[in-house]
Amino acid sequence: MQWVKEEVPREFFLPVDADAVVSAYTEIMMWVQRHARYFDHAKAKFATGADGWLVACARVQGAAVVTNETEAPESRREIKPPDVCEEFGVEHPNVFEMLRALDVRFNWTEAR
């Protein structure tokens, strides 16, 4: 993703090499790998993605993971971030809940 390197300020990203984040990520991955419900391909896909790191960073920072994905506690084929958040006590509002919590208001005007 070249545009990220060129366009997004470095300060935008949280470090993932901090001991606390690595520890949280390790705990999350151990939970995923030990969870008998998930198929092996779901575990492998989760391990190669960013979702585990997002949850780990949010847990350490006391932040939330904003996602429009919904919980799927019976899923065997996919590990959903809201399910991981639930397990590790991380808030996971959807975009609309976040906008309401921030009291965001939109003023619509007609385009000319």
Secondary structure, DSSP 4 states (H G I P E B T S, - for coil): -HHHHHHS-GGGSPPS-SHHHHHHHHHHHHHHHH-TTS-HHHHHHHHHSSHHHHHHHHHHHT-----S----TT-SS---HHHHHHHTT-----HHHHHHHTT---------
